[in-house]
């Protein structure tokens, strides 16, 4: 961990030496928040952070970014990356993330001058991440990857930086990841997914939940707490308000144990 932090500090110092301003693409998740906090403390000046608002970004994530920007005096730039106008994205192909990140980085570079940074970490290299290709095309740097830091190290760093609650945040990809590959993405569908998940989190604090929209209906997946720990009363309430929000039959709503990427159908890697 010590060697990783040394590398991360060296990367940050490069910006001070060159006199260039870093811009962190901040999603509201643990990785980009931890990166923003670390860099802002190192450079001792207002840090530019860019956050894209769209139906695919949860209200919870946007509110978190706004609150932290005030706390740490970040210069927050709220952007609309415009991915919902891109049919290559909304058609929800296997490499949907490539088009999402392409739109995001274009929007940032068109608005701000500086080196764009992402919170991608070492663990991401072991997964199918077409967004990394988009980042390469836009010359985005990944300080955590360059410093050989994975999720474990990032959570430890978050704790060191005083981000105790953030260090416990579960991974939460964009809301479009809840929609089965090949099903068209719409703003209305994303808003309904976000609404269901927020209601569940209000009912079960700190729940790690996914509301999946699949060809066969809706599946609500729980990682934490385990599905067995949610009593029948809560389960009934969740089914009822999900039915009301989506206007779908209860027979098409199921609950299961969380499975990463269960809405993703990999036909081929593009």
The 8 nearest C-alpha neighbors of each residue, nearest first, counted from 0:
[[1, 3, 2, 4, 152, 148, 5, 155],
 [2, 0, 4, 3, 5, 6, 7, 152],
 [1, 3, 5, 4, 0, 6, 146, 7],
 [2, 4, 0, 146, 6, 5, 1, 147],
 [5, 3, 7, 1, 6, 2, 8, 0],
 [4, 6, 2, 8, 3, 7, 9, 1],
 [5, 7, 9, 3, 146, 4, 8, 10],
 [6, 8, 4, 10, 9, 5, 146, 3],
 [9, 7, 11, 5, 10, 6, 4, 12],
 [10, 8, 12, 6, 11, 7, 5, 13],
 [9, 11, 7, 13, 8, 12, 6, 142],
 [12, 10, 8, 13, 9, 14, 7, 38],
 [13, 11, 9, 15, 14, 10, 8, 16],
 [14, 12, 16, 10, 11, 15, 17, 9],
 [13, 15, 19, 17, 12, 16, 11, 18],
 [16, 14, 18, 12, 13, 17, 19, 42],
 [17, 15, 13, 18, 14, 12, 19, 11],
 [18, 16, 14, 19, 15, 13, 12, 20],
 [17, 19, 15, 16, 14, 20, 13, 21],
 [20, 18, 14, 17, 113, 21, 15, 114],
 [19, 21, 113, 114, 14, 22, 18, 112],
 [22, 20, 114, 113, 115, 23, 19, 47],
 [23, 21, 115, 47, 48, 114, 116, 113],
 [22, 24, 116, 48, 25, 115, 117, 49],
 [25, 23, 49, 117, 48, 116, 50, 22],
 [26, 24, 31, 50, 23, 27, 49, 48],
 [27, 25, 28, 50, 31, 24, 60, 51],
 [26, 28, 60, 64, 25, 63, 32, 61],
 [29, 27, 26, 30, 31, 32, 171, 60],
 [28, 30, 32, 31, 33, 165, 168, 166],
 [31, 29, 118, 33, 32, 28, 34, 153],
 [30, 32, 118, 25, 34, 33, 29, 28],
 [33, 31, 35, 29, 34, 30, 36, 28],
 [34, 32, 36, 30, 35, 31, 157, 29],
 [33, 35, 31, 37, 32, 36, 38, 30],
 [36, 34, 32, 38, 33, 37, 39, 31],
 [35, 37, 33, 39, 34, 38, 32, 40],
 [36, 38, 34, 40, 35, 39, 33, 41],
 [39, 37, 41, 35, 40, 36, 42, 34],
 [38, 40, 36, 41, 42, 46, 37, 43],
 [41, 39, 43, 37, 38, 42, 36, 44],
 [40, 42, 38, 39, 43, 37, 11, 8],
 [41, 43, 39, 44, 40, 38, 15, 11],
 [44, 42, 40, 41, 39, 45, 38, 46],
 [45, 43, 42, 46, 39, 40, 41, 73],
 [46, 44, 73, 74, 72, 47, 39, 43],
 [45, 47, 73, 39, 74, 44, 48, 22],
 [46, 48, 74, 22, 73, 75, 23, 45],
 [47, 49, 23, 75, 22, 24, 74, 76],
 [50, 48, 76, 24, 25, 75, 77, 23],
 [49, 51, 77, 25, 78, 26, 24, 76],
 [52, 50, 78, 79, 77, 80, 53, 49],
 [53, 51, 79, 56, 78, 50, 77, 54],
 [52, 54, 55, 56, 51, 79, 80, 83],
 [53, 55, 186, 56, 189, 190, 52, 57],
 [56, 54, 174, 53, 173, 175, 189, 57],
 [57, 55, 53, 54, 173, 52, 174, 58],
 [56, 58, 59, 60, 193, 55, 61, 174],
 [57, 59, 61, 60, 62, 56, 193, 63],
 [58, 60, 57, 62, 61, 63, 197, 27],
 [61, 59, 27, 63, 57, 58, 62, 64],
 [62, 60, 64, 58, 63, 59, 65, 27],
 [63, 61, 65, 59, 64, 60, 58, 66],
 [62, 64, 60, 66, 61, 65, 27, 67],
 [65, 63, 61, 67, 27, 62, 66, 68],
 [64, 66, 62, 68, 63, 67, 61, 69],
 [67, 65, 63, 69, 68, 64, 62, 70],
 [68, 66, 70, 64, 69, 65, 71, 63],
 [69, 67, 73, 65, 71, 72, 66, 70],
 [70, 68, 72, 67, 66, 71, 65, 73],
 [69, 71, 67, 68, 72, 66, 73, 65],
 [70, 72, 68, 73, 69, 67, 36, 39],
 [73, 71, 69, 68, 70, 45, 74, 46],
 [74, 72, 68, 46, 45, 71, 75, 47],
 [73, 75, 47, 46, 45, 48, 72, 76],
 [76, 74, 48, 73, 49, 47, 77, 68],
 [75, 77, 49, 48, 50, 78, 74, 47],
 [78, 76, 50, 51, 49, 75, 52, 79],
 [79, 77, 51, 80, 50, 52, 76, 49],
 [78, 80, 51, 81, 52, 53, 77, 106],
 [79, 81, 103, 106, 102, 82, 51, 78],
 [82, 80, 79, 83, 84, 102, 85, 103],
 [81, 83, 85, 84, 80, 99, 102, 88],
 [82, 84, 81, 85, 89, 88, 86, 186],
 [85, 83, 82, 81, 86, 89, 88, 87],
 [84, 86, 82, 87, 88, 83, 89, 81],
 [87, 85, 89, 88, 90, 84, 83, 82],
 [88, 86, 85, 90, 89, 98, 91, 95],
 [87, 89, 86, 95, 85, 90, 91, 98],
 [88, 90, 184, 86, 91, 183, 87, 83],
 [89, 91, 183, 88, 87, 86, 92, 181],
 [92, 90, 181, 89, 95, 88, 180, 183],
 [93, 91, 95, 94, 181, 90, 180, 88],
 [92, 94, 95, 180, 265, 91, 268, 264],
 [93, 95, 92, 96, 97, 129, 269, 98],
 [96, 94, 92, 88, 97, 91, 98, 93],
 [97, 95, 99, 130, 98, 94, 129, 100],
 [98, 96, 130, 129, 100, 95, 133, 99],
 [97, 99, 101, 96, 100, 88, 95, 102],
 [98, 100, 96, 102, 97, 101, 82, 103],
 [101, 99, 103, 102, 97, 130, 98, 133],
 [102, 100, 98, 133, 104, 103, 99, 97],
 [101, 103, 105, 100, 99, 80, 104, 82],
 [104, 102, 100, 80, 106, 101, 105, 99],
 [103, 105, 107, 106, 101, 102, 100, 108],
 [106, 104, 102, 108, 107, 103, 109, 101],
 [105, 107, 103, 109, 104, 80, 108, 102],
 [108, 106, 104, 110, 109, 105, 111, 103],
 [109, 107, 105, 111, 110, 106, 104, 112],
 [108, 110, 106, 107, 105, 111, 112, 104],
 [109, 111, 107, 108, 106, 112, 105, 78],
 [112, 110, 108, 107, 109, 113, 22, 106],
 [113, 111, 108, 110, 114, 20, 109, 22],
 [112, 114, 20, 21, 22, 19, 115, 111],
 [113, 115, 21, 22, 116, 20, 139, 112],
 [114, 116, 22, 139, 23, 21, 113, 140],
 [117, 115, 23, 140, 139, 141, 22, 24],
 [116, 118, 141, 24, 119, 23, 140, 31],
 [117, 119, 31, 30, 141, 120, 34, 143],
 [120, 118, 117, 141, 123, 143, 144, 30],
 [121, 119, 144, 143, 149, 122, 123, 148],
 [120, 122, 149, 144, 123, 148, 124, 147],
 [123, 121, 149, 124, 120, 125, 150, 126],
 [124, 122, 125, 121, 126, 120, 119, 128],
 [125, 123, 122, 126, 121, 128, 120, 127],
 [124, 126, 123, 122, 127, 121, 128, 120],
 [125, 127, 123, 124, 128, 122, 129, 121],
 [128, 126, 129, 125, 124, 123, 268, 130],
 [127, 129, 130, 131, 126, 123, 124, 96],
 [130, 128, 97, 131, 132, 94, 96, 127],
 [129, 131, 97, 96, 133, 128, 132, 100],
 [132, 130, 134, 129, 133, 128, 135, 97],
 [133, 131, 135, 134, 130, 129, 136, 97],
 [132, 134, 130, 136, 101, 131, 135, 97],
 [135, 133, 131, 139, 137, 132, 136, 138],
 [136, 134, 138, 132, 137, 133, 139, 131],
 [135, 137, 133, 134, 138, 132, 139, 101],
 [136, 138, 134, 135, 139, 133, 104, 105],
 [139, 137, 135, 136, 134, 140, 115, 114],
 [140, 138, 134, 115, 137, 116, 135, 141],
 [141, 139, 116, 142, 117, 138, 115, 134],
 [140, 142, 117, 144, 143, 116, 119, 145],
 [143, 141, 145, 144, 146, 140, 7, 10],
 [144, 142, 146, 148, 120, 145, 141, 147],
 [143, 145, 120, 121, 147, 146, 141, 142],
 [144, 146, 142, 143, 147, 141, 148, 6],
 [145, 147, 143, 3, 6, 144, 7, 148],
 [148, 146, 144, 145, 121, 143, 3, 149],
 [147, 149, 143, 146, 121, 152, 144, 120],
 [150, 148, 121, 120, 122, 152, 151, 153],
 [149, 151, 153, 152, 154, 122, 120, 148],
 [152, 150, 154, 153, 149, 155, 148, 156],
 [151, 153, 155, 154, 150, 149, 148, 156],
 [154, 152, 156, 150, 155, 151, 157, 149],
 [153, 155, 166, 157, 151, 156, 152, 150],
 [156, 154, 152, 158, 153, 157, 151, 159],
 [157, 155, 159, 153, 158, 154, 152, 160],
 [158, 156, 162, 154, 160, 166, 155, 159],
 [157, 159, 163, 162, 161, 155, 156, 160],
 [158, 160, 156, 157, 161, 155, 162, 163],
 [161, 159, 157, 158, 162, 156, 37, 36],
 [162, 160, 158, 159, 163, 157, 164, 156],
 [163, 161, 157, 165, 158, 160, 164, 166],
 [162, 164, 158, 166, 165, 161, 157, 167],
 [165, 163, 166, 167, 162, 168, 158, 161],
 [164, 166, 162, 168, 167, 163, 29, 157],
 [167, 165, 154, 163, 157, 164, 168, 162],
 [168, 166, 165, 164, 169, 163, 154, 29],
 [169, 167, 165, 166, 29, 170, 164, 28],
 [170, 168, 171, 167, 207, 29, 28, 166],
 [169, 171, 172, 168, 28, 29, 207, 30],
 [170, 172, 169, 173, 28, 174, 168, 207],
 [173, 171, 176, 174, 170, 175, 28, 177],
 [174, 172, 175, 55, 56, 176, 171, 57],
 [173, 175, 55, 176, 177, 56, 189, 172],
 [176, 174, 177, 173, 178, 55, 189, 184],
 [175, 177, 174, 178, 173, 172, 262, 179],
 [176, 178, 211, 175, 174, 262, 212, 210],
 [179, 177, 212, 176, 175, 211, 262, 213],
 [178, 180, 262, 213, 263, 182, 212, 181],
 [179, 181, 263, 264, 91, 182, 92, 93],
 [180, 182, 91, 92, 183, 179, 90, 93],
 [183, 181, 180, 179, 91, 184, 178, 90],
 [182, 184, 90, 89, 91, 181, 185, 178],
 [185, 183, 89, 91, 182, 90, 186, 175],
 [186, 184, 188, 187, 189, 183, 89, 83],
 [185, 187, 189, 54, 188, 190, 184, 55],
 [186, 188, 190, 185, 189, 191, 54, 184],
 [187, 189, 191, 185, 190, 186, 192, 184],
 [190, 188, 192, 186, 191, 187, 54, 55],
 [191, 189, 193, 187, 192, 188, 54, 194],
 [192, 190, 194, 188, 189, 193, 195, 187],
 [191, 193, 189, 195, 194, 190, 210, 196],
 [194, 192, 190, 196, 191, 195, 57, 197],
 [193, 195, 191, 197, 192, 196, 190, 198],
 [196, 194, 198, 192, 197, 193, 191, 241],
 [195, 197, 199, 193, 198, 194, 200, 192],
 [198, 196, 200, 194, 199, 195, 193, 201],
 [199, 197, 201, 195, 200, 196, 194, 202],
 [198, 200, 202, 196, 201, 197, 203, 195],
 [201, 199, 203, 197, 204, 202, 206, 198],
 [202, 200, 198, 199, 203, 204, 197, 205],
 [201, 203, 199, 200, 204, 198, 233, 197],
 [202, 204, 200, 201, 206, 199, 205, 224],
 [205, 203, 200, 206, 201, 202, 199, 207],
 [206, 204, 200, 207, 203, 223, 224, 201],
 [205, 207, 200, 223, 204, 203, 208, 224],
 [208, 206, 223, 222, 221, 205, 169, 224],
 [207, 209, 221, 220, 206, 222, 196, 210],
 [210, 208, 220, 219, 211, 221, 196, 177],
 [209, 211, 219, 192, 218, 177, 196, 220],
 [212, 210, 177, 218, 217, 178, 209, 219],
 [211, 213, 178, 217, 177, 216, 179, 210],
 [214, 212, 179, 216, 215, 217, 211, 178],
 [213, 215, 216, 212, 179, 182, 217, 178],
 [214, 216, 213, 217, 251, 212, 218, 252],
 [217, 215, 251, 213, 214, 252, 212, 218],
 [218, 216, 252, 212, 211, 213, 251, 253],
 [217, 219, 253, 211, 254, 252, 210, 220],
 [220, 218, 210, 254, 209, 211, 253, 255],
 [219, 221, 257, 255, 209, 256, 208, 254],
 [222, 220, 208, 257, 256, 223, 226, 207],
 [221, 223, 257, 207, 225, 224, 208, 256],
 [224, 222, 207, 225, 206, 221, 208, 226],
 [223, 225, 222, 206, 228, 226, 221, 207],
 [224, 226, 223, 227, 228, 222, 221, 256],
 [225, 227, 228, 229, 221, 256, 224, 255],
 [228, 226, 225, 229, 230, 224, 256, 231],
 [229, 227, 226, 225, 230, 224, 223, 231],
 [230, 228, 226, 227, 233, 231, 234, 225],
 [229, 231, 232, 233, 228, 234, 227, 226],
 [230, 232, 234, 233, 235, 229, 236, 228],
 [233, 231, 235, 234, 230, 236, 229, 237],
 [234, 232, 236, 235, 231, 230, 237, 229],
 [233, 235, 231, 237, 236, 232, 238, 230],
 [236, 234, 238, 232, 233, 237, 231, 239],
 [235, 237, 233, 239, 234, 238, 240, 232],
 [238, 236, 234, 239, 235, 240, 241, 233],
 [237, 239, 241, 235, 236, 240, 242, 234],
 [240, 238, 236, 242, 237, 241, 235, 243],
 [239, 241, 243, 242, 237, 238, 244, 236],
 [242, 240, 244, 238, 243, 239, 237, 245],
 [241, 243, 247, 239, 240, 246, 245, 244],
 [244, 242, 240, 246, 241, 245, 239, 247],
 [245, 243, 241, 242, 246, 240, 191, 195],
 [244, 246, 247, 242, 243, 241, 191, 188],
 [247, 245, 243, 242, 244, 248, 241, 249],
 [246, 248, 242, 245, 249, 251, 243, 241],
 [247, 249, 250, 251, 242, 246, 252, 245],
 [250, 248, 252, 251, 242, 247, 238, 239],
 [249, 251, 248, 252, 253, 247, 216, 242],
 [250, 252, 216, 249, 248, 217, 253, 247],
 [253, 251, 217, 249, 250, 218, 216, 238],
 [254, 252, 218, 219, 217, 251, 255, 250],
 [255, 253, 219, 218, 220, 252, 256, 221],
 [256, 254, 220, 219, 257, 221, 253, 218],
 [255, 257, 220, 221, 226, 222, 258, 225],
 [258, 256, 220, 222, 221, 255, 259, 208],
 [257, 259, 261, 260, 256, 220, 222, 255],
 [258, 260, 261, 257, 262, 263, 222, 209],
 [259, 261, 263, 262, 258, 176, 177, 264],
 [260, 262, 263, 259, 258, 264, 179, 211],
 [263, 261, 179, 260, 177, 178, 180, 264],
 [264, 262, 260, 180, 261, 179, 265, 176],
 [265, 263, 180, 266, 262, 179, 93, 261],
 [264, 266, 267, 263, 93, 268, 180, 94],
 [267, 265, 264, 268, 93, 269, 263, 180],
 [268, 266, 265, 269, 93, 264, 94, 92],
 [267, 269, 266, 265, 93, 94, 127, 129],
 [268, 267, 94, 93, 129, 266, 92, 97]]
